[in-house]
Amino acid sequence: MQGWEFTLANSIQVVDLALYDNNLNGLFSPNGHPIGVWDSNGNLLVQGTVQTGTASPLVGKWREVPVTPTILGPG
């Protein structure tokens, strides 16, 4: 598992999650790429799967997947 830690000053609504596609040629994994946001206690708050290859839409250099809209609070 890889990722980043961040702290929010204000609440945000997450509607998409994305993975970086540096070469713009798709992401390769037989079963797609699970992606999610966890809280500091290790609870999964929102999740999705970025599809393999170029099936997930490219936005800039990011392959996006829509997720159930989820509010993340400050902290």
BELFEN-V134992 format. One record per residue. N is the residue number from 1. SS is DSSP state (2 for helix, 1 for strand, 0 for the rest). PHI is phi in whole degrees, -180 to 180 (999 if undefined). Layout:
n: (N/N)
ss: (SS/SS)
phi: (PHI/PHI)
This chain:
n: (1/2/3/4/5/6/7/8/9/10/11/12/13/14/15/16/17/18/19/20/21/22/23/24/25/26/27/28/29/30/31/32/33/34/35/36/37/38/39/40/41/42/43/44/45/46/47/48/49/50/51/52/53/54/55/56/57/58/59/60/61/62/63/64/65/66/67/68/69/70/71/72/73/74/75)
ss: (0/0/0/0/0/0/0/0/0/0/0/1/1/1/1/1/1/1/1/1/0/0/0/0/0/0/1/0/0/0/0/0/1/1/1/1/1/1/0/0/0/0/0/1/1/1/1/1/1/1/0/0/1/0/0/0/0/1/1/0/0/1/1/1/1/1/1/1/1/1/1/1/0/0/0)
phi: (999/-132/175/-132/-105/-145/-126/-94/-85/-135/-67/-135/-107/-92/-122/-142/-124/-149/-121/-72/-122/-55/-92/60/-115/100/-115/-115/-165/-59/-116/80/-126/-62/-144/-165/-126/-114/-87/-68/-94/87/-85/-73/-97/-153/-147/-163/-133/-77/-71/-70/65/-109/-66/-81/-59/-95/-124/67/-113/-120/-93/-104/-136/-70/-131/-58/-53/-135/-86/-107/-87/-60/108)
